[in-house]
Amino acid sequence: MLDRLIKLRPKITRNWLHLTPYIFGDAGIINKNTVKEPLQFDKLRADAGVGMVMTIKKFGPLEKASPLSLFFDVPLFLNTPPSAEPDYVKFRWIAGVRTNF
C-alpha cells in the first residue's frame, strides 16, 4: 500500500527489480528460562518502524526459482529496550534475505 504513495520504479530496473517500502509493527512473547528450568514467559515485547524490501524477480539462470527478496527494517520504537541500551527510541536496523526453495 505504501508503494502506491512512494513510486520507486526506475526504468532501468523496472522489469527485474521491485522496491516496496512499508510500515511495520511486531509483538511477541519469548521464554526466559534455561533448558533445565520450568517454562517461564517474559513480558510482551513490541516494536514499530519502517522498512524496505527489494525483490529480484529475474536473475539469470535461477529465474525459474522463487524471487529473491532482500529486506531492511528500521525499528524506531521498542516497548522494552535491551538492558545494555536504555533508550526506547533509537536508530536500530536489521537486514536479511527471504526466498522459497
C-alpha positions as CSV (number, residue, x, y, z in Angstrom):
1,M,0.0,0.0,0.0
2,L,2.8,2.4,0.9
3,D,4.5,1.7,-2.5
4,R,1.5,3.4,-4.2
5,L,2.4,6.7,-2.4
6,I,6.2,6.3,-2.9
7,K,7.0,5.5,-6.6
8,L,10.3,3.6,-6.7
9,R,10.3,2.2,-10.3
10,P,13.3,3.4,-12.3
11,K,13.1,2.5,-16.0
12,I,16.4,0.6,-15.9
13,T,15.3,-1.8,-13.2
14,R,11.5,-1.9,-13.7
15,N,11.4,-5.4,-15.4
16,W,13.6,-7.3,-12.9
17,L,13.5,-5.4,-9.6
18,H,10.7,-4.3,-7.3
19,L,11.2,-2.0,-4.3
20,T,8.4,-2.0,-1.7
21,P,8.5,0.4,1.3
22,Y,6.4,-0.5,4.3
23,I,5.5,0.4,7.9
24,F,5.5,-2.4,10.4
25,G,4.6,-3.4,14.0
26,D,5.7,-6.6,15.7
27,A,4.8,-8.1,19.0
28,G,5.6,-11.3,20.8
29,I,6.4,-13.2,24.0
30,I,9.5,-15.3,24.4
31,N,10.6,-17.7,27.2
32,K,13.2,-16.6,29.7
33,N,14.1,-19.9,31.4
34,T,17.1,-22.2,30.7
35,V,16.6,-25.7,29.3
36,K,16.6,-27.4,32.7
37,E,14.1,-24.9,34.3
38,P,10.3,-24.9,34.1
39,L,8.9,-22.9,31.2
40,Q,8.5,-19.2,32.1
41,F,7.5,-16.5,29.7
42,D,8.9,-12.9,29.7
43,K,6.7,-9.8,29.3
44,L,5.4,-8.8,25.9
45,R,7.9,-7.1,23.6
46,A,6.9,-5.0,20.7
47,D,8.5,-2.7,18.1
48,A,7.4,-0.5,15.3
49,G,9.2,1.2,12.4
50,V,9.7,1.4,8.7
51,G,11.3,-1.0,6.2
52,M,12.0,-1.7,2.5
53,V,12.0,-5.0,0.6
54,M,13.9,-5.3,-2.7
55,T,12.5,-8.3,-4.7
56,I,14.7,-9.5,-7.6
57,K,12.3,-11.1,-10.0
58,K,14.7,-12.2,-12.7
59,F,18.3,-13.2,-12.0
60,G,19.9,-15.2,-14.8
61,P,19.9,-19.0,-14.7
62,L,18.0,-19.0,-11.4
63,E,14.9,-17.3,-12.9
64,K,12.8,-20.4,-12.5
65,A,13.3,-20.3,-8.7
66,S,11.2,-18.2,-6.5
67,P,12.0,-14.5,-6.4
68,L,14.8,-13.4,-4.1
69,S,13.9,-10.7,-1.6
70,L,16.4,-8.6,0.5
71,F,14.9,-6.6,3.3
72,F,16.0,-3.8,5.5
73,D,14.0,-2.9,8.7
74,V,14.5,0.1,10.9
75,P,12.6,-0.4,14.2
76,L,12.2,3.2,15.6
77,F,10.4,2.3,18.8
78,L,10.8,-0.6,21.3
79,N,8.5,-1.0,24.3
80,T,11.2,-2.9,26.2
81,P,14.8,-2.0,25.1
82,P,17.7,-4.3,25.7
83,S,19.3,-3.8,29.2
84,A,22.6,-2.5,27.6
85,E,20.7,0.2,25.7
86,P,18.1,2.0,27.8
87,D,16.7,4.2,25.0
88,Y,13.2,3.4,23.8
89,V,13.7,5.4,20.6
90,K,17.0,5.0,18.9
91,F,18.3,4.2,15.4
92,R,18.5,0.4,15.1
93,W,18.4,-1.8,12.0
94,I,18.2,-5.4,10.7
95,A,18.8,-6.8,7.2
96,G,18.0,-10.2,5.8
97,V,17.2,-12.4,2.9
98,R,13.9,-14.2,2.1
99,T,13.3,-16.8,-0.6
100,N,11.5,-20.1,-1.2
101,F,13.3,-23.2,-2.4
